[in-house]
Amino acid sequence: MQLHIEIYSLRALRSKAKQSLADFKNATKSQNHKDSLNYKALNVLCNLVFWCFCGSLIVRRGLLRPAGAGLIMTNSQGFFREGRRIGLPLHCLQRMLILLLCLLLSGVVGYVSGHPQDSPTPAVKNKVIVDETGRKVTLKKYPPERIISLAPSITELLFALNQGDKVVGITSYCNKPPETRTITKVGGFADPNMELIVSLKPDVVIATRQGNPVELIKNLDTFSIPIFALNAKNLTDVLRNILSVSQLLGIEQEGKKLHDKLAGYIEAQKRKFPQGKSRKRILFVIWYEPFITIGKESFIQEIIELCGAESATSHYPGDWMQINQEELLKLKYDAIMYAVHEPKQQQEFADSFTSKPGLLRTVPVYVVDEEILRPGINFPHAVDKCQQTIR
């Protein structure tokens, strides 16, 4: 009986097994569907078992001799020839082959368990989902493939969830990430172009109560376009919105990962700046005429606290408050902070401050990026920049 086997040593056997395991890993990366993955995995596992069986067969047939003997294999013509010598007893070689098989199989099982492959969310018609305002939204197509975002914070969230390729329309204020430059602009927060929105044939429009008017929802309803409304007044709302949008898009696991990451960042910042320590008091100015500042329920209030400072207007109710000159003079603060959308606004703010007697009080004035005004998932950037500014 002639054996046409290409293995000439245990090193070659191990190399073949490693190659099979590498093929298996590549297969798991390239397969998206569970059935295809299982078929590929079974195929490669059979390959692994085959090569280990060949090694066992070599030992059983006496082709691997005890210490001092040579390794006998056949060449392509079927003639036996002697290979290099192996200085190990026969029973040791058998145990090595069994151990090799166990290690390879355990590695494959560990790789499969550590790299689960989720099957895509099955398509559903007329799925009902409740948005952040308590409205029942009926999606004619689920998960939605064509999405319009009506706020910068929503656009940033969609891209963070790797759904940017599904966004077909955004507002003129949506400028992050850079990929938004090529997406159709449908107008501003309060005055989007309804005809353009309808022409884009979205499966869902995502809006926010903090910028989009209530009339917008009613108008979209008349065109039978599903609109999913978010409510993001503070960081707790921002984290909840991540889970809501991921459920809307059928990507709950991705949403959970992003949620946990940002929740961990918040906890880390709170440990970094524990309550009770002396903090710099910041007067944050949303607008100068009329003079509008933040209240204790504001998203910006939490950003300032995560920076290690505190708001000078945290005693005011709500998320923002308009105050007069008399109330302004009663406030105690160590610095003034405001954000601008464009460079020319910085001079407008500065001129307004000098026109209000007693406002500056020789305290420093900090100008920060507009990102602090967006109640969205990029708040860690706003916190870091704010923290660097007030040092």
N, C-alpha and C positions, 0 to 999 in steps of 0.2 A: 504493500500500500504506500503510495507516494503522497506526501503532504506539501502542497504549494503554498507556503506561508512566507510573508515578507518580513516577519519579525526575526531579528538575529540576536537580540539581547533584551534584558529586562528594561534597559534604558529606552530602547525603541518601543517596547510595549507601553511604558509609561507615557511616552511622547504621543502615541496614538490615542491613548485614553484622554490625555489633556486636550488634544485637538477636538475630540468628540465633545468634551465638556464645554470648550469654547464655542463650538457650533451651537450647543444648546443655549448658551447665554445670548448669542446673537439672535437666535430664533425668538427668544422671549422678548427681546427689544423690538423686533420687527413685526411681531404679531399683535393685532389689536383685538381680535375676537377670541373668546375663551375656547371654542371648539377647535379652531385652527391651532391654537397654542398647545392644547392637550395632544393633538395628533403629532405635532412636531416634537414635543417633549418625549412622547412614547417612542418615536422613531429614533431619537438620539440616545435614549436610555437603552434601547435594544442594541444600538451600536456599541455602547459601553460594555454591556454584558457580553457581547460577542467577542470583543478583544480580550476581556478577562477570561472568557471560556477558552480562547485559543492558548492563553498562557497556561491554564490548568491542563489542557490537553497535551501541551508540550511536556509538562512534568510527568503526567501519567504514562505517556508513551515512552518515557525514558530518554527523550531528546535532550533534557537537561540532566546531566549526570551529576553525581555527588562530587564533593571537593576533590580537585585534582583532575577531573575529567573535562572533556571539551564539550562545547555546545554544537550539536549536530543538527543541521537544517538542510533542506533540499534547495537546489538552485532551479533556474527556469527550465533546465533540461530534465529535471527529475532525479539527478544524481546527488547523493549525500556528500556533504563536505563538512569539515570540522571548523568551528568558529573559535572565538577567543575563550580562554579558560575562566571559570567562575570558582572562586575559593569559598563556597558556602555549602553546607550539608544540604541534602535533598529536602528534609523536613522543614528547614528554614526557608527554602525557596517557596515551598507550598504555602507556608504561613504568610510569607510576604505577599503572595498573589491574592490570598483571601483578604488580607488587611487592605491592600490596594483597592480591591473591589468595594469593600465597606466604606472606605474614605471617599471614593468617587460618588457612590450612591448617596451618602450622607450630605456631601457637598451639593448635589443636585437638589435633594429635598430641601435643604436650607435655602438654596437660591430661589426655589419656587415659592416657599413660604414667605420669604422676605421681599418678593417682588410680585405682589398680587396684580392681576390684570383685570380691570373693570370692563365689563361689557358696556357698550354704549346704551344710553337711555332710550328705550323703545319709543317710537313716535306715537303720540296720542292726540286725538281730536277732541275739541271742546273740553279741555281740562280747566277746572275752576281752582284759582289760587286767591287767597286773601292778601291784600297789600297792607302797607304799614298804617293806612288810615282806616282799615276795617272794611274796605270795599271788596266785593267779590269780583274778580277779574276772570273772564272766560277767554281762554286762549284757543283759537281755532287750530293752531299748530303748536304742538309741544314735543320737544323743546323748541323754542323760537329760533329761527335762522336769520331773520332780518330785524335788527334792533335800532331804535332811534333813542339817543340820550339827550335829555334837555337840561343837563347841568354838568359843569366840569368835574365835580366830585364823582358823579355817576360814570362818566367816561373813563376816568382814571381807575375806578373799581372794575369796570368791564375788562380793561386791558390787563389789570393785575390778575384777573381770573383767566387770562389767556383766551378771552372771547372777542378780542379786537377785530378779528376777521369777519365777525357777524354784525359789526356796527356799520350802518349805512347812512346815518345822519347824526349830526351833533350841532350844538349851538356855536355861535361865533366867539364865545368866551372859552370854549374848550381848546386849550393849546398844549396840553400834555396828555400823553407822551408825544414825541415828534411825529409818530405815525398818523396823528390826527390831521396833519396838514393836507392830506389828500382826500379826506372824507368830506362829503357834501355838508355844507353849513345851512341849517334851516332857520337861522335867525337868532334872536336873543332869548332871554329868560321869559320875559312877559309878552313878547310879540313875535313868536315864531310864525313862519310862513305856512299856513294850514294847507294851501294847495300843494306846496312842495312836499310836505309831510305825507299827504295822501298819495302823491305820485310815486313816492319811494316804496310804497306797498309794504310797510313794516308789519311784522308779526306781533310786535309789542312796542310801545313807547314807554320809557321809564322817566318819570318826572320826580320832582321834590317839592314838598310843601314850603320849603324855605326860599323858594325863588320863583316857582311857576304859579301863576294865578289859578284860582279855583275854576274860573270860566274856561280855562284851557281844557280841563278834564271834560267839562260838559260838551265843548265843541268837538273833541275827538270822539266822544260817545255818539254824537250824531252821525259820524262817518263810520261807525261800527269798528273803530280801531281800538284794540285793547290798550289801556294805559295803566301802568303799575306805578303807584305813588309811594315815595319814601318819605320818612320823617326823621331828620337828623339834626336835633337841637344840641346834642352833647355827645361825648365819646361813647357812652352806653348805646345810644341810638346808632352811631356809626358801626359799632361791632354787630349789632343786631341786623342792620341793613345788609351786611356782608352775607349773613346766613339767608336772609330773605331773597336777595338777588340770586344767590347760588341755587336756591330751591326753584326759583322762577326759571332758571336756565338748565335745570337738571344736572348740576355739577356740585352736589352737596359736599363731597369729600374735599374738592379744591377750596370751597368756601370755608370749611372747617379748619383747614390748614392755615389759611390767611387770618382767620378770626383768632386762632390760638397764638399765632405769631405776634399780632398786634396787642392782644391782651397781655402777653408776656412782657412786651415792651413797656406797657403802662405800669405793670407791677414793679418792674425793674427801676423805673424812674421814681416811683413812690418810695421805694426803699432807699434810693439815692438821696432824696430830699424828704426825710420824715417830717411829720407834723410836729410843731413845737419849737422848731428852730427859727431864729430871726430871719425874716425874708424882706427883700426889697419890695416896696409898694409901687405898683405900676398903674398909671391912669391910661387906659386904652381908649383911643378916640376912633370911633367908626366913621363919623363925619363931623365937619366943623360948622356947618350952617344949614339947619339948626345943629346945635351941639348934641351929638348922640354918643353914648358910651355903652358898655356892656353891663349885664346884670349877673346874678349868681347862677342862673341856669344856662349861661352862654357856653358854647363850645370853646370860644377864645379864653374864657375864664379858666377852663381846665388846662388849656395849653400853657398859660402863664404859670399855673401851679406846678405843672410837670417840669417847668424850667427852673424851679427853685425859688420863684417869686410869688407874689400874691396881688390880686386885683384890688385897687383902691375903691372900687365900686361894688364889691361883692355883697354888700348889704342891700342892694337894689333888687327887687323881685324881677322875675322874667329873664329873658335872654338879652334884651337891650332896653335902653331907657334914654329918653330925651330930657335933658336938664337945663335949667336956666343959669344965668350968671351968678345969682346969689348962692345957689346950691353948689356951683362949681368952686366958689371961693372957700366953701366950708370943707372941701375934700382935703385929705392929707395924703400926699404921694411923694415918692422919691425920684420918679422919672415919668416921662410921657412917651407913649408908644403909639404908632399908627402904621397902617399899611397902604400902599398905593398900587393902582393898576397900571399906571404909566408915569414916566418921569415928570411930566409937567404938573402932576397933582402934588408932588412934593413941595413945590414952591407955593402952591395954593394953600396947603396946610400951614406952612411956615408963616405966610402973611396973615392968616386967620388967627394964629396963636398970638402974634404981636398986637393984634387989634383987641384982644381980650385982657383987660388990666388984671394983673395978679396971677395969670395962668401959668406962665413959665416959672416964676419964682427962682430963677437961676438953676433949675433942675435940668439934667440932660434930656435930650429928645432922641428917641430911637426910631429909625425907619426900618421896617421889616418887609419881607416879601409878602405878596398878596396870598401866598399859600396858607397863611394863618387864618384867612377869611373863609377858607373852604372846609366845610365839615366832612372830610373824606378820609380815605385810607392813607393818604400821604402826610398825615399829621405828625409822624415822627420826624420828618424833614423840617416841618415848621418848629417843632420843639427844639431840635438841635440848633437851628439857625437863631432862634430866639434866645437860647441859652448862651450861645457865643456872643450875641449882641449885648446882653445885659451884664456880662462879666466885668 
